[in-house]
Each structure stands twice: as structure tokens, then as C-alpha cells.
Amino acid sequence: MAASLVNVDSLRLLVVGRYIDMAAGCLVIFDTITTLDLEVEFIWKSEMNIMKGMYFVNRYSAILEFLLTCLRSTITDITQCPGLLRVEGVIYILGIYIAEYVFAKRTSVIWGKSKMVLIPLCLYYIGTFIYNFISYYPILNNARYLVLPTLNGCLADLPSSDLWIAMLLLVAYDAAMIILISLAAINMWRRSGRFHSHLFRVLYGEGVLFYLYLLAFSIMSLVASKVSNPFLFLFMGRCLRSILASRVILHIRQSAHSSHQLPEYPWRHTILP
């Protein structure tokens, strides 16, 4: 989180942003602790595969980024700030897209890996990934780091940016995912009438619900970026996606094991143990 350090309002936003970042990090740690029993049972004890690796990177990179955020807020040597923010930037962007990989993977397999769904998802995924790297690092390269006697940490005066474009792309992506999962749920219900199946509710019901959360938060972040500080809810959004992506994997594995419905789903080897 950073602000233009030219007036009292900017300093106030800087302090508020630090509080929001701390709250986001605490939320990740709280969720990790409350779901640790599921993680041990359905992740640690399972065989190693891509999705298991994605789970660990998604879950614990958010905690690592939180620790770096705490360090950035207390550091006194501003010569370390550019390198620290670049490391945070890499972890942030990779974390966002690992979480989106989990969501996109579930959506594609729900649609039977249809090319009509898979190809647009891949193109959009790769395109926005490249755009974020290209647009994010010029901001850091042009940053000025200031020292104020009353505030510790990396106080970065960042140039004006088009960060709102990246947020708008996330809004469009989240809205598209809601539509895709909703259509798939309607089609599945019409074919098999499994609306009351627990696994059905986890796959489709939670899918729509989670993306509604993300869409609402993305819209809020977009509005904040236009009327206030564009970096205010950046880390909070990253943490929210990490939490929901982790719960996607945990809930699917828990539901499939408890309901004994594994043979009915061809994607079980990609998401389930």
C-alpha cells in the first residue's frame, strides 16, 4: 500500500492502508488455523500432484507476503525498500494467478474441458498475467521513497498509474466465471437432478457464491481506485482470493471423500487425492 505523501489526507490513507493490510494478513492466518485439520487430512496425507503443489504455494505465499508487508511497515533503512517491494510484487502477481488457476481449473473441468471454455480462459489468463507484469513494474521503478520522523516503513510516493484497468479486468473475469458456473449448474441439474447432492452444492453452489464474493470485492476495489488510493485494498483482494481458492480444494476433497462420489467425476485425479 502506498500513497502520495504531499498532504495530511494522503498520510491518513497510508495509515488506513496499513491497518487494512494487517487485517488481511490476520484473516489469512486465522483461516489457515481454522482449516488446518482439513489441510492435514486431505492435503498433507494425499499423494503429490499439481493441485497439491498449487494449494501449498497459494496458501503459504499469502502468509509470506504478509510477513514481508509487516517488514515493509517497520523497516528504517529505505535503501532496502525498492528490492523489498519488487519481491512483494512478484509474490503478489504469482499469488493472484495461482488462485485464479485453481478457479479456472475447476470451471474448465466442470465444463468437461470444452475448448469453447478452455481456450478463452487460457487466452484471458495469459493476457492479463502479462499485462499486470508490464504495468506493475514501471510503477515501482519510478517510485520515490521518503523518510518521515513519525512514521517507520517504506513510504513510497508512487506515480499515477492505470491500476484501475487491471481491476476492471478482474471484475470482467469474475463476472464471466459466475455466468459459466451458473450455466453449468443449470445444465447438470436438468440432466441429473442432483441439486440436493452435497458434492453438487460444493462444486456449483460454492463456486457461484465464492465468485459473487470476489466480484463484489473487485467492484469495491475498482471504485476505491477511482475515488481514493488505488492500492488501498490490493493486498486484501489477494488474501481473499488465496483463502477462497484454498477452500475450493479443501471442500471438494472433503465432500468427495465423505459422499463416496469419486467414480462419477472424471476430474478427480486433478483436484482430488
Summary of the structure (lengths in Angstrom):
residues: 273
radius of gyration: 19.9
end to end distance: 37.8
largest distance: 66.5
contacts: 866
relative contact order: 0.16
helix: 78%
strand: 4%
